[in-house]
């Protein structure tokens, strides 16, 4: 479960860090133009990041029910990596779109590991 745990922690921390950087750098114009929509979006992103961080810690500690939380967290992440790249694609920011593709592949690998763990019981 080390791969799943460390991947969860890494993705969760990067998500929070990336948003903190974008906000601090003034690169979230939606805070002025669409404040209600972006606050809801940020809440979803934060919930996903915290779920990933919590599941990562619990997976690394070997908590018996951690894979279940991990599957929930990765379900949240899959939604995010499907919805979010459209914003960057619309702006022609292809490296960020590619980053979401890499995260999707990592998420699928972790989900496969978590499902195997759940089946092994």
Biopython code that builds the backbone (N, CA, C, O; Angstrom):
import numpy as np
from Bio.PDB.StructureBuilder import StructureBuilder

atoms = [
    (1, "UNK", "N", (0.810, -1.197, 0.000)),
    (1, "UNK", "CA", (0.000, 0.000, 0.000)),
    (1, "UNK", "C", (0.855, 1.262, 0.000)),
    (1, "UNK", "O", (0.327, 2.375, 0.016)),
    (2, "UNK", "N", (2.165, 1.090, -0.018)),
    (2, "UNK", "CA", (3.019, 2.280, 0.006)),
    (2, "UNK", "C", (2.824, 3.134, -1.239)),
    (2, "UNK", "O", (2.776, 4.360, -1.145)),
    (3, "UNK", "N", (2.713, 2.501, -2.404)),
    (3, "UNK", "CA", (2.509, 3.270, -3.637)),
    (3, "UNK", "C", (1.230, 4.085, -3.544)),
    (3, "UNK", "O", (1.226, 5.278, -3.850)),
    (4, "UNK", "N", (0.146, 3.447, -3.123)),
    (4, "UNK", "CA", (-1.137, 4.138, -3.006)),
    (4, "UNK", "C", (-1.060, 5.246, -1.961)),
    (4, "UNK", "O", (-1.564, 6.346, -2.184)),
    (5, "UNK", "N", (-0.440, 4.966, -0.838)),
    (5, "UNK", "CA", (-0.340, 5.955, 0.229)),
    (5, "UNK", "C", (0.463, 7.177, -0.168)),
    (5, "UNK", "O", (0.018, 8.310, 0.012)),
    (6, "UNK", "N", (1.652, 6.941, -0.711)),
    (6, "UNK", "CA", (2.504, 8.071, -1.097)),
    (6, "UNK", "C", (1.918, 8.842, -2.276)),
    (6, "UNK", "O", (2.025, 10.067, -2.333)),
    (7, "UNK", "N", (1.306, 8.133, -3.211)),
    (7, "UNK", "CA", (0.683, 8.814, -4.350)),
    (7, "UNK", "C", (-0.468, 9.688, -3.875)),
    (7, "UNK", "O", (-0.631, 10.812, -4.349)),
    (8, "UNK", "N", (-1.261, 9.183, -2.949)),
    (8, "UNK", "CA", (-2.377, 9.955, -2.399)),
    (8, "UNK", "C", (-1.877, 11.220, -1.715)),
    (8, "UNK", "O", (-2.393, 12.313, -1.948)),
    (9, "UNK", "N", (-0.875, 11.058, -0.875)),
    (9, "UNK", "CA", (-0.307, 12.221, -0.189)),
    (9, "UNK", "C", (0.245, 13.238, -1.182)),
    (9, "UNK", "O", (-0.025, 14.434, -1.073)),
    (10, "UNK", "N", (1.011, 12.759, -2.138)),
    (10, "UNK", "CA", (1.631, 13.657, -3.110)),
    (10, "UNK", "C", (0.585, 14.437, -3.899)),
    (10, "UNK", "O", (0.678, 15.659, -4.013)),
    (11, "UNK", "N", (-0.395, 13.749, -4.437)),
    (11, "UNK", "CA", (-1.409, 14.427, -5.246)),
    (11, "UNK", "C", (-2.201, 15.415, -4.390)),
    (11, "UNK", "O", (-2.467, 16.532, -4.832)),
    (12, "UNK", "N", (-2.581, 15.024, -3.180)),
    (12, "UNK", "CA", (-3.330, 15.923, -2.304)),
    (12, "UNK", "C", (-2.555, 17.186, -1.971)),
    (12, "UNK", "O", (-3.096, 18.290, -2.035)),
    (13, "UNK", "N", (-1.285, 17.022, -1.613)),
    (13, "UNK", "CA", (-0.454, 18.186, -1.273)),
    (13, "UNK", "C", (-0.223, 19.062, -2.500)),
    (13, "UNK", "O", (-0.268, 20.288, -2.400)),
    (14, "UNK", "N", (0.022, 18.452, -3.650)),
    (14, "UNK", "CA", (0.232, 19.236, -4.877)),
    (14, "UNK", "C", (-1.033, 20.012, -5.241)),
    (14, "UNK", "O", (-0.950, 21.166, -5.662)),
    (15, "UNK", "N", (-2.196, 19.392, -5.083)),
    (15, "UNK", "CA", (-3.447, 20.102, -5.387)),
    (15, "UNK", "C", (-3.579, 21.359, -4.533)),
    (15, "UNK", "O", (-3.860, 22.439, -5.052)),
    (16, "UNK", "N", (-3.375, 21.218, -3.225)),
    (16, "UNK", "CA", (-3.484, 22.377, -2.334)),
    (16, "UNK", "C", (-2.424, 23.423, -2.661)),
    (16, "UNK", "O", (-2.711, 24.621, -2.678)),
    (17, "UNK", "N", (-1.198, 22.967, -2.919)),
    (17, "UNK", "CA", (-0.100, 23.889, -3.224)),
    (17, "UNK", "C", (-0.339, 24.635, -4.527)),
    (17, "UNK", "O", (-0.097, 25.838, -4.616)),
    (18, "UNK", "N", (-0.814, 23.919, -5.533)),
    (18, "UNK", "CA", (-1.061, 24.531, -6.839)),
    (18, "UNK", "C", (-2.117, 25.627, -6.724)),
    (18, "UNK", "O", (-1.944, 26.718, -7.268)),
    (19, "UNK", "N", (-3.208, 25.341, -6.017)),
    (19, "UNK", "CA", (-4.249, 26.358, -5.852)),
    (19, "UNK", "C", (-3.740, 27.531, -5.033)),
    (19, "UNK", "O", (-4.046, 28.680, -5.352)),
    (20, "UNK", "N", (-2.965, 27.267, -3.977)),
    (20, "UNK", "CA", (-2.407, 28.357, -3.168)),
    (20, "UNK", "C", (-1.515, 29.243, -4.033)),
    (20, "UNK", "O", (-1.567, 30.468, -3.928)),
    (21, "UNK", "N", (-0.696, 28.629, -4.888)),
    (21, "UNK", "CA", (0.178, 29.396, -5.778)),
    (21, "UNK", "C", (-0.640, 30.233, -6.753)),
    (21, "UNK", "O", (-0.392, 31.429, -6.908)),
    (22, "UNK", "N", (-1.616, 29.607, -7.411)),
    (22, "UNK", "CA", (-2.436, 30.342, -8.381)),
    (22, "UNK", "C", (-3.157, 31.519, -7.725)),
    (22, "UNK", "O", (-3.216, 32.608, -8.297)),
    (23, "UNK", "N", (-3.700, 31.305, -6.539)),
    (23, "UNK", "CA", (-4.422, 32.380, -5.849)),
    (23, "UNK", "C", (-3.454, 33.483, -5.427)),
    (23, "UNK", "O", (-3.729, 34.663, -5.642)),
    (24, "UNK", "N", (-2.318, 33.104, -4.824)),
    (24, "UNK", "CA", (-1.332, 34.093, -4.370)),
    (24, "UNK", "C", (-0.760, 34.899, -5.529)),
    (24, "UNK", "O", (-0.444, 36.079, -5.374)),
    (25, "UNK", "N", (-0.627, 34.264, -6.687)),
    (25, "UNK", "CA", (-0.067, 34.943, -7.864)),
    (25, "UNK", "C", (-1.117, 35.748, -8.620)),
    (25, "UNK", "O", (-0.809, 36.372, -9.635)),
    (26, "UNK", "N", (-2.348, 35.739, -8.133)),
    (26, "UNK", "CA", (-3.410, 36.480, -8.810)),
    (26, "UNK", "C", (-3.826, 35.859, -10.129)),
    (26, "UNK", "O", (-4.322, 36.553, -11.016)),
    (27, "UNK", "N", (-3.627, 34.555, -10.266)),
    (27, "UNK", "CA", (-3.924, 33.866, -11.518)),
    (27, "UNK", "C", (-5.279, 33.152, -11.504)),
    (27, "UNK", "O", (-5.497, 32.195, -12.246)),
    (28, "UNK", "N", (-6.176, 33.631, -10.654)),
    (28, "UNK", "CA", (-7.529, 33.074, -10.624)),
    (28, "UNK", "C", (-8.501, 34.240, -10.825)),
    (28, "UNK", "O", (-9.120, 34.712, -9.872)),
    (29, "UNK", "N", (-8.629, 34.702, -12.079)),
    (29, "UNK", "CA", (-9.491, 35.860, -12.333)),
    (29, "UNK", "C", (-10.953, 35.603, -11.981)),
    (29, "UNK", "O", (-11.718, 36.544, -11.771)),
    (30, "UNK", "N", (-11.338, 34.341, -11.916)),
    (30, "UNK", "CA", (-12.716, 33.991, -11.576)),
    (30, "UNK", "C", (-13.100, 34.444, -10.165)),
    (30, "UNK", "O", (-14.285, 34.564, -9.853)),
    (31, "UNK", "N", (-12.103, 34.694, -9.315)),
    (31, "UNK", "CA", (-12.419, 35.221, -7.986)),
    (31, "UNK", "C", (-13.116, 36.579, -8.096)),
    (31, "UNK", "O", (-13.880, 36.967, -7.211)),
    (32, "UNK", "N", (-12.843, 37.302, -9.198)),
    (32, "UNK", "CA", (-13.505, 38.587, -9.445)),
    (32, "UNK", "C", (-14.691, 38.442, -10.386)),
    (32, "UNK", "O", (-15.723, 39.088, -10.200)),
    (33, "UNK", "N", (-14.543, 37.592, -11.399)),
    (33, "UNK", "CA", (-15.570, 37.519, -12.442)),
    (33, "UNK", "C", (-16.689, 36.528, -12.137)),
    (33, "UNK", "O", (-17.838, 36.752, -12.517)),
    (34, "UNK", "N", (-16.358, 35.435, -11.454)),
    (34, "UNK", "CA", (-17.343, 34.393, -11.117)),
    (34, "UNK", "C", (-17.077, 33.880, -9.701)),
    (34, "UNK", "O", (-16.801, 32.694, -9.519)),
    (35, "UNK", "N", (-17.157, 34.757, -8.700)),
    (35, "UNK", "CA", (-16.721, 34.357, -7.357)),
    (35, "UNK", "C", (-17.509, 33.193, -6.758)),
    (35, "UNK", "O", (-16.925, 32.348, -6.079)),
    (36, "UNK", "N", (-18.791, 33.132, -6.987)),
    (36, "UNK", "CA", (-19.583, 32.052, -6.385)),
    (36, "UNK", "C", (-19.210, 30.712, -7.005)),
    (36, "UNK", "O", (-18.997, 29.732, -6.291)),
    (37, "UNK", "N", (-19.130, 30.668, -8.336)),
    (37, "UNK", "CA", (-18.787, 29.418, -9.012)),
    (37, "UNK", "C", (-17.407, 28.924, -8.598)),
    (37, "UNK", "O", (-17.234, 27.738, -8.316)),
    (38, "UNK", "N", (-16.417, 29.828, -8.558)),
    (38, "UNK", "CA", (-15.056, 29.390, -8.261)),
    (38, "UNK", "C", (-14.917, 28.962, -6.795)),
    (38, "UNK", "O", (-14.129, 28.067, -6.487)),
    (39, "UNK", "N", (-15.670, 29.588, -5.895)),
    (39, "UNK", "CA", (-15.610, 29.164, -4.494)),
    (39, "UNK", "C", (-16.146, 27.735, -4.351)),
    (39, "UNK", "O", (-15.583, 26.930, -3.610)),
    (40, "UNK", "N", (-17.225, 27.428, -5.056)),
    (40, "UNK", "CA", (-17.735, 26.050, -5.027)),
    (40, "UNK", "C", (-16.705, 25.092, -5.639)),
    (40, "UNK", "O", (-16.491, 23.995, -5.124)),
    (41, "UNK", "N", (-16.076, 25.510, -6.728)),
    (41, "UNK", "CA", (-15.058, 24.678, -7.370)),
    (41, "UNK", "C", (-13.882, 24.448, -6.411)),
    (41, "UNK", "O", (-13.401, 23.324, -6.264)),
    (42, "UNK", "N", (-13.432, 25.517, -5.767)),
    (42, "UNK", "CA", (-12.315, 25.402, -4.827)),
    (42, "UNK", "C", (-12.674, 24.512, -3.635)),
    (42, "UNK", "O", (-11.826, 23.775, -3.131)),
    (43, "UNK", "N", (-13.923, 24.579, -3.190)),
    (43, "UNK", "CA", (-14.359, 23.711, -2.090)),
    (43, "UNK", "C", (-14.271, 22.242, -2.501)),
    (43, "UNK", "O", (-13.827, 21.401, -1.719)),
    (44, "UNK", "N", (-14.692, 21.938, -3.720)),
    (44, "UNK", "CA", (-14.591, 20.568, -4.222)),
    (44, "UNK", "C", (-13.151, 20.112, -4.356)),
    (44, "UNK", "O", (-12.818, 18.974, -4.025)),
    (45, "UNK", "N", (-12.299, 21.001, -4.843)),
    (45, "UNK", "CA", (-10.877, 20.672, -4.980)),
    (45, "UNK", "C", (-10.250, 20.436, -3.605)),
    (45, "UNK", "O", (-9.483, 19.491, -3.420)),
    (46, "UNK", "N", (-10.581, 21.299, -2.644)),
    (46, "UNK", "CA", (-10.026, 21.148, -1.295)),
    (46, "UNK", "C", (-10.521, 19.857, -0.647)),
    (46, "UNK", "O", (-9.744, 19.146, -0.010)),
    (47, "UNK", "N", (-11.801, 19.551, -0.806)),
    (47, "UNK", "CA", (-12.339, 18.308, -0.240)),
    (47, "UNK", "C", (-11.624, 17.100, -0.832)),
    (47, "UNK", "O", (-11.300, 16.151, -0.119)),
    (48, "UNK", "N", (-11.380, 17.139, -2.135)),
    (48, "UNK", "CA", (-10.657, 16.051, -2.798)),
    (48, "UNK", "C", (-9.243, 15.937, -2.247)),
    (48, "UNK", "O", (-8.784, 14.844, -1.914)),
    (49, "UNK", "N", (-8.552, 17.075, -2.150)),
    (49, "UNK", "CA", (-7.171, 17.069, -1.659)),
    (49, "UNK", "C", (-7.097, 16.538, -0.229)),
    (49, "UNK", "O", (-6.235, 15.715, 0.080)),
    (50, "UNK", "N", (-7.990, 16.999, 0.643)),
    (50, "UNK", "CA", (-7.960, 16.533, 2.031)),
    (50, "UNK", "C", (-8.332, 15.052, 2.141)),
    (50, "UNK", "O", (-7.786, 14.340, 2.984)),
    (51, "UNK", "N", (-9.250, 14.587, 1.302)),
    (51, "UNK", "CA", (-9.589, 13.158, 1.297)),
    (51, "UNK", "C", (-8.383, 12.325, 0.857)),
    (51, "UNK", "O", (-8.117, 11.261, 1.416)),
    (52, "UNK", "N", (-7.661, 12.814, -0.143)),
    (52, "UNK", "CA", (-6.459, 12.110, -0.603)),
    (52, "UNK", "C", (-5.382, 12.089, 0.477)),
    (52, "UNK", "O", (-4.749, 11.059, 0.711)),
    (53, "UNK", "N", (-5.178, 13.225, 1.131)),
    (53, "UNK", "CA", (-4.162, 13.298, 2.185)),
    (53, "UNK", "C", (-4.526, 12.366, 3.341)),
    (53, "UNK", "O", (-3.677, 11.622, 3.832)),
    (54, "UNK", "N", (-5.776, 12.408, 3.770)),
    (54, "UNK", "CA", (-6.208, 11.534, 4.871)),
    (54, "UNK", "C", (-6.060, 10.065, 4.495)),
    (54, "UNK", "O", (-5.552, 9.269, 5.283)),
    (55, "UNK", "N", (-6.501, 9.707, 3.296)),
    (55, "UNK", "CA", (-6.392, 8.301, 2.896)),
    (55, "UNK", "C", (-4.933, 7.894, 2.747)),
    (55, "UNK", "O", (-4.571, 6.761, 3.066)),
    (56, "UNK", "N", (-4.093, 8.805, 2.265)),
    (56, "UNK", "CA", (-2.671, 8.500, 2.145)),
    (56, "UNK", "C", (-2.037, 8.184, 3.484)),
    (56, "UNK", "O", (-1.298, 7.210, 3.622)),
    (57, "UNK", "N", (-2.332, 9.019, 4.471)),
    (57, "UNK", "CA", (-1.793, 8.792, 5.819)),
    (57, "UNK", "C", (-2.286, 7.457, 6.372)),
    (57, "UNK", "O", (-1.506, 6.673, 6.912)),
    (58, "UNK", "N", (-3.577, 7.210, 6.233)),
    (58, "UNK", "CA", (-4.153, 5.969, 6.770)),
    (58, "UNK", "C", (-3.641, 4.734, 6.031)),
    (58, "UNK", "O", (-3.417, 3.690, 6.644)),
    (59, "UNK", "N", (-3.456, 4.851, 4.716)),
    (59, "UNK", "CA", (-2.897, 3.725, 3.960)),
    (59, "UNK", "C", (-1.476, 3.419, 4.424)),
    (59, "UNK", "O", (-1.115, 2.255, 4.594)),
    (60, "UNK", "N", (-0.676, 4.453, 4.626)),
    (60, "UNK", "CA", (0.704, 4.241, 5.070)),
    (60, "UNK", "C", (0.764, 3.671, 6.485)),
    (60, "UNK", "O", (1.707, 2.958, 6.829)),
    (61, "UNK", "N", (-0.222, 3.978, 7.291)),
    (61, "UNK", "CA", (-0.279, 3.435, 8.655)),
    (61, "UNK", "C", (-0.879, 2.038, 8.696)),
    (61, "UNK", "O", (-0.867, 1.382, 9.738)),
    (62, "UNK", "N", (-1.403, 1.583, 7.566)),
    (62, "UNK", "CA", (-1.955, 0.234, 7.500)),
    (62, "UNK", "C", (-3.319, 0.078, 8.148)),
    (62, "UNK", "O", (-3.692, -1.023, 8.555)),
    (63, "UNK", "N", (-4.062, 1.164, 8.248)),
    (63, "UNK", "CA", (-5.403, 1.096, 8.831)),
    (63, "UNK", "C", (-6.286, 0.235, 7.930)),
    (63, "UNK", "O", (-6.319, 0.422, 6.714)),
    (64, "UNK", "N", (-6.999, -0.708, 8.540)),
    (64, "UNK", "CA", (-7.754, -1.718, 7.798)),
    (64, "UNK", "C", (-8.745, -1.137, 6.796)),
    (64, "UNK", "O", (-8.873, -1.665, 5.692)),
    (65, "UNK", "N", (-9.441, -0.073, 7.148)),
    (65, "UNK", "CA", (-10.474, 0.495, 6.269)),
    (65, "UNK", "C", (-9.941, 1.609, 5.363)),
    (65, "UNK", "O", (-10.715, 2.233, 4.637)),
    (66, "UNK", "N", (-8.650, 1.859, 5.397)),
    (66, "UNK", "CA", (-8.059, 2.918, 4.570)),
    (66, "UNK", "C", (-8.302, 2.724, 3.070)),
    (66, "UNK", "O", (-8.546, 3.711, 2.375)),
    (67, "UNK", "N", (-8.246, 1.494, 2.540)),
    (67, "UNK", "CA", (-8.524, 1.344, 1.103)),
    (67, "UNK", "C", (-9.920, 1.819, 0.707)),
    (67, "UNK", "O", (-10.111, 2.319, -0.402)),
    (68, "UNK", "N", (-10.892, 1.667, 1.600)),
    (68, "UNK", "CA", (-12.249, 2.154, 1.298)),
    (68, "UNK", "C", (-12.257, 3.677, 1.167)),
    (68, "UNK", "O", (-12.843, 4.222, 0.231)),
    (69, "UNK", "N", (-11.606, 4.356, 2.105)),
    (69, "UNK", "CA", (-11.506, 5.817, 2.018)),
    (69, "UNK", "C", (-10.717, 6.210, 0.772)),
    (69, "UNK", "O", (-11.047, 7.187, 0.099)),
    (70, "UNK", "N", (-9.679, 5.444, 0.474)),
    (70, "UNK", "CA", (-8.887, 5.721, -0.723)),
    (70, "UNK", "C", (-9.724, 5.646, -1.990)),
    (70, "UNK", "O", (-9.580, 6.483, -2.882)),
    (71, "UNK", "N", (-10.594, 4.653, -2.074)),
    (71, "UNK", "CA", (-11.455, 4.531, -3.257)),
    (71, "UNK", "C", (-12.409, 5.721, -3.373)),
    (71, "UNK", "O", (-12.678, 6.197, -4.476)),
    (72, "UNK", "N", (-12.915, 6.195, -2.248)),
    (72, "UNK", "CA", (-13.775, 7.383, -2.278)),
    (72, "UNK", "C", (-12.967, 8.593, -2.746)),
    (72, "UNK", "O", (-13.412, 9.346, -3.612)),
    (73, "UNK", "N", (-11.782, 8.775, -2.171)),
    (73, "UNK", "CA", (-10.932, 9.912, -2.535)),
    (73, "UNK", "C", (-10.567, 9.874, -4.015)),
    (73, "UNK", "O", (-10.562, 10.907, -4.685)),
    (74, "UNK", "N", (-10.261, 8.686, -4.522)),
    (74, "UNK", "CA", (-9.892, 8.588, -5.936)),
    (74, "UNK", "C", (-11.092, 8.740, -6.855)),
    (74, "UNK", "O", (-10.942, 9.175, -7.997)),
    (75, "UNK", "N", (-12.275, 8.391, -6.381)),
    (75, "UNK", "CA", (-13.483, 8.701, -7.150)),
    (75, "UNK", "C", (-13.638, 10.199, -7.306)),
    (75, "UNK", "O", (-13.976, 10.694, -8.381)),
    (76, "UNK", "N", (-13.384, 10.919, -6.214)),
    (76, "UNK", "CA", (-13.438, 12.380, -6.261)),
    (76, "UNK", "C", (-12.384, 12.914, -7.229)),
    (76, "UNK", "O", (-12.655, 13.825, -8.012)),
    (77, "UNK", "N", (-11.187, 12.344, -7.171)),
    (77, "UNK", "CA", (-10.098, 12.804, -8.033)),
    (77, "UNK", "C", (-10.399, 12.540, -9.504)),
    (77, "UNK", "O", (-10.128, 13.389, -10.354)),
    (78, "UNK", "N", (-10.955, 11.373, -9.809)),
    (78, "UNK", "CA", (-11.283, 11.057, -11.205)),
    (78, "UNK", "C", (-12.234, 12.109, -11.763)),
    (78, "UNK", "O", (-12.053, 12.570, -12.890)),
    (79, "UNK", "N", (-13.236, 12.488, -10.993)),
    (79, "UNK", "CA", (-14.157, 13.538, -11.447)),
    (79, "UNK", "C", (-13.377, 14.822, -11.747)),
    (79, "UNK", "O", (-13.584, 15.454, -12.783)),
    (80, "UNK", "N", (-12.492, 15.194, -10.842)),
    (80, "UNK", "CA", (-11.714, 16.423, -11.015)),
    (80, "UNK", "C", (-10.845, 16.374, -12.267)),
    (80, "UNK", "O", (-10.782, 17.350, -13.015)),
    (81, "UNK", "N", (-10.174, 15.244, -12.501)),
    (81, "UNK", "CA", (-9.268, 15.195, -13.650)),
    (81, "UNK", "C", (-10.005, 15.044, -14.973)),
    (81, "UNK", "O", (-9.402, 15.192, -16.036)),
    (82, "UNK", "N", (-11.289, 14.755, -14.922)),
    (82, "UNK", "CA", (-12.090, 14.755, -16.149)),
    (82, "UNK", "C", (-12.636, 16.149, -16.428)),
    (82, "UNK", "O", (-12.651, 16.591, -17.577)),
    (83, "UNK", "N", (-13.085, 16.844, -15.386)),
    (83, "UNK", "CA", (-13.734, 18.148, -15.554)),
    (83, "UNK", "C", (-12.729, 19.293, -15.730)),
    (83, "UNK", "O", (-12.929, 20.164, -16.576)),
    (84, "UNK", "N", (-11.672, 19.296, -14.952)),
    (84, "UNK", "CA", (-10.774, 20.452, -14.901)),
    (84, "UNK", "C", (-9.950, 20.726, -16.155)),
    (84, "UNK", "O", (-9.725, 21.898, -16.458)),
    (85, "UNK", "N", (-9.491, 19.740, -16.896)),
    (85, "UNK", "CA", (-8.630, 20.047, -18.043)),
    (85, "UNK", "C", (-9.299, 20.891, -19.121)),
    (85, "UNK", "O", (-8.612, 21.570, -19.883)),
    (86, "UNK", "N", (-10.613, 20.860, -19.196)),
    (86, "UNK", "CA", (-11.302, 21.647, -20.218)),
    (86, "UNK", "C", (-11.000, 23.125, -20.117)),
    (86, "UNK", "O", (-10.868, 23.807, -21.133)),
    (87, "UNK", "N", (-10.888, 23.623, -18.900)),
    (87, "UNK", "CA", (-10.563, 25.035, -18.673)),
    (87, "UNK", "C", (-9.217, 25.367, -19.311)),
    (87, "UNK", "O", (-9.081, 26.375, -20.005)),
    (88, "UNK", "N", (-8.227, 24.513, -19.069)),
    (88, "UNK", "CA", (-6.883, 24.765, -19.578)),
    (88, "UNK", "C", (-6.789, 24.501, -21.076)),
    (88, "UNK", "O", (-6.048, 25.191, -21.776)),
    (89, "UNK", "N", (-7.522, 23.524, -21.573)),
    (89, "UNK", "CA", (-7.546, 23.257, -23.016)),
    (89, "UNK", "C", (-8.129, 24.452, -23.761)),
    (89, "UNK", "O", (-7.633, 24.830, -24.823)),
    (90, "UNK", "N", (-9.181, 25.044, -23.204)),
    (90, "UNK", "CA", (-9.802, 26.216, -23.817)),
    (90, "UNK", "C", (-8.799, 27.358, -23.950)),
    (90, "UNK", "O", (-8.886, 28.156, -24.883)),
    (91, "UNK", "N", (-7.853, 27.436, -23.027)),
    (91, "UNK", "CA", (-6.844, 28.493, -23.029)),
    (91, "UNK", "C", (-5.565, 28.081, -23.771)),
    (91, "UNK", "O", (-4.610, 28.854, -23.849)),
    (92, "UNK", "N", (-5.556, 26.868, -24.309)),
    (92, "UNK", "CA", (-4.380, 26.406, -25.040)),
    (92, "UNK", "C", (-3.202, 26.061, -24.145)),
    (92, "UNK", "O", (-2.061, 26.053, -24.607)),
    (93, "UNK", "N", (-3.454, 25.778, -22.883)),
    (93, "UNK", "CA", (-2.391, 25.445, -21.933)),
    (93, "UNK", "C", (-2.214, 23.924, -21.885)),
    (93, "UNK", "O", (-2.586, 23.260, -20.918)),
    (94, "UNK", "N", (-1.633, 23.405, -22.964)),
    (94, "UNK", "CA", (-1.550, 21.960, -23.160)),
    (94, "UNK", "C", (-0.679, 21.227, -22.149)),
    (94, "UNK", "O", (-0.997, 20.086, -21.812)),
    (95, "UNK", "N", (0.407, 21.820, -21.645)),
    (95, "UNK", "CA", (1.163, 21.096, -20.610)),
    (95, "UNK", "C", (0.309, 20.787, -19.370)),
    (95, "UNK", "O", (0.459, 19.727, -18.761)),
    (96, "UNK", "N", (-0.578, 21.708, -19.004)),
    (96, "UNK", "CA", (-1.458, 21.441, -17.862)),
    (96, "UNK", "C", (-2.484, 20.363, -18.195)),
    (96, "UNK", "O", (-2.838, 19.556, -17.335)),
    (97, "UNK", "N", (-2.959, 20.345, -19.434)),
    (97, "UNK", "CA", (-3.883, 19.284, -19.859)),
    (97, "UNK", "C", (-3.169, 17.932, -19.773)),
    (97, "UNK", "O", (-3.746, 16.949, -19.309)),
    (98, "UNK", "N", (-1.915, 17.890, -20.222)),
    (98, "UNK", "CA", (-1.131, 16.652, -20.151)),
    (98, "UNK", "C", (-0.923, 16.218, -18.702)),
    (98, "UNK", "O", (-0.953, 15.026, -18.396)),
    (99, "UNK", "N", (-0.711, 17.196, -17.805)),
    (99, "UNK", "CA", (-0.546, 16.879, -16.390)),
    (99, "UNK", "C", (-1.775, 16.141, -15.856)),
    (99, "UNK", "O", (-1.647, 15.187, -15.088)),
    (100, "UNK", "N", (-2.969, 16.587, -16.267)),
    (100, "UNK", "CA", (-4.187, 15.911, -15.827)),
    (100, "UNK", "C", (-4.233, 14.483, -16.370)),
    (100, "UNK", "O", (-4.728, 13.580, -15.696)),
    (101, "UNK", "N", (-3.722, 14.277, -17.580)),
    (101, "UNK", "CA", (-3.664, 12.927, -18.132)),
    (101, "UNK", "C", (-2.765, 12.020, -17.307)),
    (101, "UNK", "O", (-3.096, 10.859, -17.065)),
    (102, "UNK", "N", (-1.630, 12.549, -16.878)),
    (102, "UNK", "CA", (-0.710, 11.777, -16.034)),
    (102, "UNK", "C", (-1.368, 11.452, -14.697)),
    (102, "UNK", "O", (-1.266, 10.328, -14.205)),
    (103, "UNK", "N", (-2.043, 12.440, -14.112)),
    (103, "UNK", "CA", (-2.730, 12.211, -12.836)),
    (103, "UNK", "C", (-3.819, 11.150, -13.004)),
    (103, "UNK", "O", (-4.011, 10.312, -12.122)),
    (104, "UNK", "N", (-4.526, 11.184, -14.126)),
    (104, "UNK", "CA", (-5.554, 10.174, -14.388)),
    (104, "UNK", "C", (-4.942, 8.777, -14.430)),
    (104, "UNK", "O", (-5.489, 7.842, -13.846)),
    (105, "UNK", "N", (-3.816, 8.631, -15.114)),
    (105, "UNK", "CA", (-3.151, 7.325, -15.182)),
    (105, "UNK", "C", (-2.697, 6.861, -13.798)),
    (105, "UNK", "O", (-2.862, 5.692, -13.449)),
    (106, "UNK", "N", (-2.126, 7.773, -13.014)),
    (106, "UNK", "CA", (-1.728, 7.424, -11.648)),
    (106, "UNK", "C", (-2.941, 7.007, -10.820)),
    (106, "UNK", "O", (-2.890, 6.031, -10.071)),
    (107, "UNK", "N", (-4.031, 7.759, -10.963)),
    (107, "UNK", "CA", (-5.251, 7.447, -10.212)),
    (107, "UNK", "C", (-5.768, 6.058, -10.566)),
    (107, "UNK", "O", (-6.159, 5.298, -9.681)),
    (108, "UNK", "N", (-5.772, 5.727, -11.841)),
    (108, "UNK", "CA", (-6.246, 4.407, -12.258)),
    (108, "UNK", "C", (-5.356, 3.295, -11.707)),
    (108, "UNK", "O", (-5.847, 2.233, -11.323)),
    (109, "UNK", "N", (-4.041, 3.545, -11.670)),
    (109, "UNK", "CA", (-3.118, 2.552, -11.109)),
    (109, "UNK", "C", (-3.382, 2.349, -9.620)),
    (109, "UNK", "O", (-3.381, 1.218, -9.133)),
    (110, "UNK", "N", (-3.608, 3.445, -8.901)),
    (110, "UNK", "CA", (-3.881, 3.333, -7.463)),
    (110, "UNK", "C", (-5.219, 2.644, -7.226)),
    (110, "UNK", "O", (-5.329, 1.796, -6.339)),
    (111, "UNK", "N", (-6.229, 2.996, -8.003)),
    (111, "UNK", "CA", (-7.539, 2.351, -7.856)),
    (111, "UNK", "C", (-7.414, 0.843, -8.059)),
    (111, "UNK", "O", (-8.005, 0.063, -7.312)),
    (112, "UNK", "N", (-6.651, 0.436, -9.063)),
    (112, "UNK", "CA", (-6.450, -0.999, -9.302)),
    (112, "UNK", "C", (-5.810, -1.655, -8.082)),
    (112, "UNK", "O", (-6.212, -2.748, -7.684)),
    (113, "UNK", "N", (-4.823, -0.999, -7.492)),
    (113, "UNK", "CA", (-4.174, -1.547, -6.302)),
    (113, "UNK", "C", (-5.152, -1.622, -5.127)),
    (113, "UNK", "O", (-5.179, -2.616, -4.402)),
    (114, "UNK", "N", (-5.947, -0.577, -4.943)),
    (114, "UNK", "CA", (-6.904, -0.560, -3.830)),
    (114, "UNK", "C", (-7.989, -1.622, -4.002)),
    (114, "UNK", "O", (-8.396, -2.254, -3.027)),
    (115, "UNK", "N", (-8.453, -1.819, -5.220)),
    (115, "UNK", "CA", (-9.470, -2.848, -5.475)),
    (115, "UNK", "C", (-8.887, -4.235, -5.191)),
    (115, "UNK", "O", (-9.550, -5.074, -4.581)),
    (116, "UNK", "N", (-7.654, -4.473, -5.631)),
    (116, "UNK", "CA", (-7.000, -5.760, -5.336)),
    (116, "UNK", "C", (-6.902, -5.973, -3.821)),
    (116, "UNK", "O", (-7.154, -7.069, -3.321)),
    (117, "UNK", "N", (-6.537, -4.919, -3.106)),
    (117, "UNK", "CA", (-6.417, -5.005, -1.647)),
    (117, "UNK", "C", (-7.766, -5.313, -0.999)),
    (117, "UNK", "O", (-7.847, -6.121, -0.075)),
    (118, "UNK", "N", (-8.807, -4.671, -1.483)),
    (118, "UNK", "CA", (-10.152, -4.908, -0.941)),
    (118, "UNK", "C", (-10.598, -6.349, -1.197)),
    (118, "UNK", "O", (-11.201, -6.982, -0.330)),
    (119, "UNK", "N", (-10.301, -6.856, -2.380)),
    (119, "UNK", "CA", (-10.697, -8.234, -2.712)),
    (119, "UNK", "C", (-9.922, -9.249, -1.889)),
    (119, "UNK", "O", (-10.451, -10.292, -1.505)),
    (120, "UNK", "N", (-8.657, -8.928, -1.621)),
    (120, "UNK", "CA", (-7.823, -9.839, -0.830)),
    (120, "UNK", "C", (-8.279, -9.855, 0.626)),
    (120, "UNK", "O", (-8.077, -10.826, 1.356)),
    (121, "UNK", "N", (-8.910, -8.730, 1.025)),
    (121, "UNK", "CA", (-9.507, -8.608, 2.351)),
    (121, "UNK", "C", (-8.539, -8.716, 3.451)),
    (121, "UNK", "O", (-8.919, -8.630, 4.619)),
]
sb = StructureBuilder()
sb.init_structure("model")
sb.init_model(0)
sb.init_chain("A")
sb.init_seg("    ")
for serial, (resi, resn, name, xyz) in enumerate(atoms, 1):
    if name == "N":
        sb.init_residue(resn, " ", resi, " ")
    sb.init_atom(name, np.array(xyz, "f"), 0.0, 1.0, " ", f" {name:<3s}", serial, name[0])
structure = sb.get_structure()
